[in-house]
């Protein structure tokens, strides 16, 4: 009987010990580190780039009925310097168009080319910038081929979808005073979507 009691006592002590686990008890609570969101990855915007754009233009004049709106599109190429948080660059773009100017049938805006200076700031993978420069427009008015130089102001944003590709948008306002000696001042507002490949 004493042997059975000793065996039962031994089993009871062993069961109690196993209930607490085989290893030492850790009195310190486990601390799980808090989730830290990934920081935005910076982009190196330096280098040459080429691309294409498609957009919409709204044209107003101070007389002669040279007003209209429509689609335009073309290509661009440029170079940027990345100074860390800030970026500067130069770009040349060309847009072909066939926008009806409304005064006389056959009067159209044919194309616009721009030489741009650009400066902006990096916001994560985005580049927000302002731009200005010289614009040259060609038009057919009254059967004559006219062209003139003007200037423009604008702003845009590019977003890097990869190390080499970016997409963006650009809003610009161009001004042509006394277009080709016609006495007509022409303003053009353009909104364009762009895609670019960096080298």
C-alpha positions as CSV (number, residue, x, y, z in Angstrom):
1,X,0.0,0.0,0.0
2,X,2.9,2.3,0.8
3,X,4.3,1.5,-2.6
4,X,1.1,2.5,-4.4
5,X,0.9,5.7,-2.4
6,X,4.5,6.5,-3.3
7,X,3.8,5.9,-7.0
8,X,0.7,8.1,-6.9
9,X,2.6,10.9,-5.2
10,X,5.4,10.7,-7.7
11,X,2.9,10.8,-10.7
12,X,1.1,13.8,-9.1
13,X,4.4,15.7,-8.8
14,X,5.5,14.8,-12.3
15,X,2.1,15.9,-13.8
16,X,2.3,19.2,-12.0
17,X,5.8,19.8,-13.2
18,X,4.8,19.0,-16.8
19,X,1.8,21.3,-16.7
20,X,4.2,24.2,-16.3
21,X,6.3,23.1,-19.2
22,X,9.8,21.5,-19.4
23,X,11.7,24.8,-19.7
24,X,12.2,27.6,-17.2
25,X,9.4,30.1,-16.8
26,X,10.0,33.5,-18.5
27,X,8.8,36.2,-16.2
28,X,9.5,39.0,-18.8
29,X,6.7,39.7,-21.4
30,X,7.6,39.4,-25.0
31,X,7.6,42.7,-26.9
32,X,6.7,42.6,-30.5
33,X,8.2,45.5,-32.5
34,X,5.6,47.9,-33.9
35,X,5.1,48.0,-37.7
36,X,7.0,50.7,-39.4
37,X,5.7,51.9,-42.8
38,X,8.3,51.8,-45.6
39,X,9.8,55.2,-46.4
40,X,9.3,56.6,-49.9
41,X,12.0,55.6,-52.3
42,X,13.9,58.5,-53.8
43,X,14.4,58.6,-57.6
44,X,17.5,59.7,-59.5
45,X,16.0,61.9,-62.2
46,X,19.4,62.7,-63.8
47,X,20.0,62.0,-67.4
48,X,18.5,62.1,-70.9
49,X,14.9,61.1,-71.5
50,X,12.5,60.9,-74.5
51,X,8.8,60.3,-74.6
52,X,5.4,61.1,-76.1
53,X,2.4,63.2,-75.0
54,X,-1.3,63.5,-75.9
55,X,-3.5,66.4,-74.8
56,X,-6.1,69.0,-75.3
57,X,-5.8,72.7,-76.3
58,X,-8.2,75.6,-75.9
59,X,-7.3,78.6,-78.0
60,X,-8.6,82.2,-77.5
61,X,-7.9,85.4,-79.4
62,X,-8.6,89.1,-78.9
63,X,-10.2,89.4,-82.4
64,X,-10.6,87.9,-85.8
65,X,-12.5,84.9,-84.4
66,X,-9.4,82.8,-84.1
67,X,-10.8,80.6,-81.4
68,X,-11.1,76.8,-81.1
69,X,-10.3,73.7,-79.2
70,X,-9.2,70.2,-79.9
71,X,-6.6,67.4,-79.5
72,X,-2.9,67.6,-80.1
73,X,0.0,65.2,-79.5
74,X,3.6,64.7,-80.2
75,X,7.1,63.9,-78.8
76,X,9.6,65.3,-76.3
77,X,13.2,65.0,-75.3
78,X,15.3,66.5,-72.6
79,X,17.9,66.3,-69.9
80,X,17.6,66.7,-66.1
81,X,20.0,67.3,-63.3
82,X,19.1,65.8,-59.9
83,X,20.6,67.8,-57.0
84,X,19.0,65.7,-54.2
85,X,15.7,67.2,-53.2
86,X,15.7,69.6,-56.2
87,X,15.7,68.9,-60.0
88,X,16.4,71.2,-62.9
89,X,16.3,70.5,-66.6
90,X,15.7,71.5,-70.2
91,X,13.3,70.0,-72.7
92,X,12.2,70.3,-76.3
93,X,8.7,69.2,-77.3
94,X,6.7,69.2,-80.5
95,X,2.9,68.8,-80.8
96,X,1.1,68.3,-84.1
97,X,-2.5,69.5,-84.2
98,X,-5.4,70.3,-86.6
99,X,-7.5,72.5,-84.4
100,X,-10.3,74.4,-86.2
101,X,-9.9,78.1,-85.4
102,X,-13.5,78.8,-86.4
103,X,-13.3,82.1,-88.2
104,X,-13.0,80.8,-91.8
105,X,-13.4,77.2,-92.9
106,X,-9.8,75.8,-93.3
107,X,-8.3,78.0,-90.6
108,X,-6.4,75.7,-88.3
109,X,-3.7,75.6,-85.7
110,X,-1.2,73.2,-87.3
111,X,1.6,72.6,-84.7
112,X,3.4,74.0,-81.6
113,X,7.0,73.5,-80.5
114,X,8.5,74.6,-77.2
115,X,11.9,75.0,-75.7
116,X,11.5,74.6,-71.9
117,X,13.4,75.3,-68.8
118,X,12.2,73.3,-65.8
119,X,12.8,73.3,-62.0
120,X,11.1,71.4,-59.3
121,X,11.2,69.3,-56.1
122,X,11.1,65.6,-55.4
123,X,8.2,64.2,-53.3
124,X,9.0,60.5,-52.9
125,X,8.7,59.0,-56.3
126,X,7.1,62.2,-57.7
127,X,8.6,65.2,-59.3
128,X,6.6,68.5,-59.1
129,X,7.9,71.2,-61.3
130,X,7.3,74.6,-62.9
131,X,8.3,75.4,-66.5
132,X,8.7,78.4,-68.8
133,X,10.3,79.1,-72.2
134,X,9.8,79.9,-75.8
135,X,7.0,78.6,-78.0
136,X,6.6,78.6,-81.8
137,X,3.2,78.0,-83.4
138,X,2.2,77.5,-87.0
139,X,-1.3,78.0,-88.3
140,X,-3.2,78.2,-91.6
141,X,-5.3,81.4,-91.8
142,X,-7.2,82.5,-94.9
143,X,-5.2,80.1,-97.0
144,X,-1.9,81.5,-95.8
145,X,0.7,79.7,-93.7
146,X,1.5,81.8,-90.7
147,X,3.9,81.2,-87.8
148,X,5.2,83.2,-84.8
149,X,7.1,83.0,-81.6
150,X,5.7,83.4,-78.1
151,X,6.3,82.4,-74.5
152,X,4.6,80.1,-72.0
153,X,4.3,79.3,-68.3
154,X,3.3,76.0,-66.9
155,X,3.4,73.4,-64.2
156,X,3.6,69.6,-64.2
157,X,4.1,66.4,-62.2
158,X,6.0,63.2,-63.1
159,X,5.7,59.9,-61.3
160,X,8.4,57.2,-61.6
161,X,6.7,53.9,-62.2
162,X,10.2,52.2,-62.4
163,X,13.9,53.1,-62.6
164,X,13.5,54.2,-66.2
165,X,9.8,54.9,-66.9
166,X,7.7,57.7,-65.7
167,X,4.2,59.1,-66.4
168,X,2.9,62.6,-65.8
169,X,0.7,65.5,-66.6
170,X,1.4,69.1,-67.6
171,X,-0.7,72.3,-67.8
172,X,0.6,75.2,-69.8
173,X,-0.5,78.7,-70.9
174,X,1.1,80.0,-74.1
175,X,0.9,83.6,-75.4
176,X,1.5,84.9,-79.0
177,X,1.2,88.6,-79.3
178,X,0.4,90.1,-82.8
179,X,0.6,86.7,-84.4
180,X,2.7,87.0,-87.5
181,X,1.9,90.7,-87.8
182,X,-1.9,90.0,-88.0
183,X,-2.7,92.3,-85.1
184,X,-4.3,89.3,-83.3
185,X,-3.1,88.1,-79.9
186,X,-3.6,84.4,-79.3
187,X,-3.6,82.5,-76.0
188,X,-3.5,78.7,-75.9
189,X,-4.1,76.6,-72.8
190,X,-3.0,73.0,-73.0
191,X,-3.4,70.0,-70.7
192,X,-1.3,66.9,-71.6
193,X,-0.6,63.4,-70.4
194,X,3.0,62.3,-70.8
195,X,5.1,59.1,-70.7
196,X,8.9,59.2,-70.7
197,X,11.9,56.8,-70.8
198,X,15.1,57.8,-69.0
199,X,18.5,56.7,-70.1
